[in-house]
Amino acid sequence: MIVVDNLHKSFGDTKVLKGISTNFEKGKTNLIIGQSGSGKTVFLKCLLGLFNYQEGSIAYDGKVLAKLSESEKRDIRAEIGMVFQGSALFDSMTIEENVMFPLRMFTKQSKSEMRDRVDVVLNRVNLPNAHNKMPSEASGGMQKRVAIARAIVNNPKYLFCDEPNSGLDPKTSIVIDNLIQEITDEYQITTVINSHDMNSVMEIGEKIIFLKNGLKAWEGSNETIFKTENEAVTDFVYSSNLFKKVRKMYIEENE
């Protein structure tokens, strides 16, 4: 579990995060949503330790980041898997080499041990024969699955995904969503997803944090989001007629 308490982050005189408190639960898909400029990207970078913050605390399973030594922070980083927006694969490396990269950074495994582990995770994301392909030979959906394989190759305790469905068609987005949720449940990872995709919110939003103007404006799940009367949330989520109809149907069915 990751616990955030009264987090404040400013750039000069501009306050971006204004006292956010929440927790991200183990074995659940935790989504951060909000409009552009809401602070969700800055929030994610604070969680990852990429940005320092002025007030508050972030604790990974009781370990407060700000109080850790550099070696202790490195230990935490070794327990984190990251799926970047756009996948961020190394163009000059094969898919096998891309997935193996975190093992080379954080472990002392032999080459054969690393290859065995790469086999396991590529099989898990349904790419059993992709080892020798280059990223340029893979579709957007395949590249995203490679990015997920790389993120889980070290058996992380924490998985962060930044807009994992960016640039994907709706059908492939559902495949990626389901894969992330399955892996989260199987390995009991604390998964945090920064997303603007409302389909992801509805499909896998086991816990949802809604940010507005640097504040936590709402917190709930993909079930309770249908019931909320929070105007900021309803304006954001139900901006399309489709979601308005879905909400109306849900309320009628559960009355």
Disulfide bonds with the S-S distance in Angstrom:
none
